[in-house]
Structure formats: structure tokens, C-alpha cells
Amino acid sequence: MKREKIHLEYALNATSKNIIWSAISTPAGLEEWFADKVLSNDKVVTFFWGKTESREAEIVAIRTYAYIRFRWLDEENEKEYFEIKMLNNELTNDFVLEVTDFAEEDEAGDLKEVWNSQIDRLRRTFGL
């Protein structure tokens, strides 16, 4: 089945780029909203959910205060990734998170719901 690229945008009511960057790029920040536990070993990050689920991802690109791109190590297509990018709206000084991910065509809706839920959790946790 064909996989499609998913692109989502989320406006955040925040002016602190440090808070947002920490939330999306550090193990402690990611543990607050993305996974139950996050371990980092240089370029490889292990995400844990619940007591039994875990996945490893490689950080394939990072630019401080701009974006972080991960590639799941168990994914067959090496060109697929998930990326969280932060952009600043110069008029309002608020930030927008852009999420890029990939999913099977029939799972795209579910993936969007997962990201919506995760970003809602990020907003509540960090007051964004």
C-alpha cells in the first residue's frame, strides 16, 4: 500500500522559543508529551510507551530553534521521517509547530488524530 506524507500545523500561544525547543528536542521535554520515557544516546533516541512498547529513532537532522528530524530505525523506507519544525510569526510573536510524518493511506486519519492528541498534551503541559 502506498504511504503518504502528512503535514500538520499547530499554532501555539507562546513567545518563549526556549520552552518550545526544549519540549521538542530534549528527552525530558519529549517525556512530558510525546512518550512515557525517552532515552538518548547521541544520535539514537529510544521512545517508550507503557510497559512494553518502544521504538528507536535516529536524529537525522537538527537545527537549534528551527527543527528536529527523526527516522524510525525499524522503518523500511529510509527516506521517511518525522519532523517537528518551529516557526515564529513575526507579527504576533507566537510560534507555529509544523509536523511532517508518513502513514499508509488508510491510516492517515488515525495518524492525524494521534498528532492532534499529542500536541494538545504539549499545550496543556507547557501552557502553550
PyMOL commands that set and color helices and strands:
alter all, ss='L'
color gray80, all
select helices_A, chain A and resi 17-25+27-33+105-126
alter helices_A, ss='H'
color red, helices_A
select strands_A, chain A and resi 3-12+37-41+44-49+53-63+67-72+82-88+95-104
alter strands_A, ss='S'
color yellow, strands_A
deselect
rebuild
show_as cartoon
